[in-house]
């Protein structure tokens, strides 16, 4: 224990990172703290999902311990995601405890990806724990369309949550999955709204992760398959260029998005293109599920069972650190997603909500 924080490294600033076989330094851990969500987005989940039994899900203490172990290996950025991270009971306790790594200087950033439904409740507290930025997923500004996409969600509380986050001092980045025939008529409105509100906006190509049967899923009358949903961002960008002056910005965030400045709003628009141009060469991240499986790549099946290591050797950080090192030593070069009508099965069986988007 260092700095009074269980699992905290001693002097962690400058801690050399773990480096994978392709020379990429692993500085970024995304943690899915729950597989549960209060929405059922049509491209993300089936409407009837079977969630994990509680015994399989890591406790908050186990999540904290695992995050601490990653920080000891040189991870400097943690992102909590899910499922919906803010619906996990006790989540603020975990965030508060992880925030102490920020105070100790052993972590540079603690952040979240959220659907925004609980942000109004938690924004102020999040800021107090040291969180400074949140990504909010928002695919439309139209209430009916919002309900159709999320199946269960309501737009107004999400907009209230975004406002509360801004008022609390958090910077908000909006993530929007580009869906052909669904929100493709709205991209100009989203750019204008984000410009006015001062939010970065990132568009994301839909990825073939998990089965999505249901009202837009394959097999339903008039249903929508991924091949229908998929809208390449090259086409979205061409649409944007009809109304906005976009100037590419130098690649600087280290993340997968490529950004452009929108002259008319002064805002930034990002493009995440896992389908048309993957960004694996600069991947600095690994992903932990709420059951303690560590995925070294979003689009591959290989994983390391850290829950088994942790529960098999309670209190033995060395075993955990060795397991993390061994896993990163086999991080694959990248993924190769394909969406077409002949490809019926998803590229990977697990949903984004499992791996943590
Ligand atoms: N509930 C939180 C939220 O809505 O942001 C966090 C988890 S959610 C799985 C994270 C992100 O993954 C969301 O932005 C969502 O739109 C995105 N996502 C889910 N399934 C996807 C898919 N098949 N392709 C691309 N993005 C996806």
Boltz pocket constraint, residues with backbone or C-beta under 6 A from the ligand:
constraints:
  - pocket:
      binder: B
      contacts: [[A, 37], [A, 43], [A, 44], [A, 81], [A, 82], [A, 83], [A, 84], [A, 85], [A, 113], [A, 114], [A, 115], [A, 116], [A, 135], [A, 136], [A, 137], [A, 175], [A, 176], [A, 177], [A, 204], [A, 205], [A, 206], [A, 207], [A, 208], [A, 209], [A, 352], [A, 353], [A, 356], [A, 357]]
      max_distance: 6.0
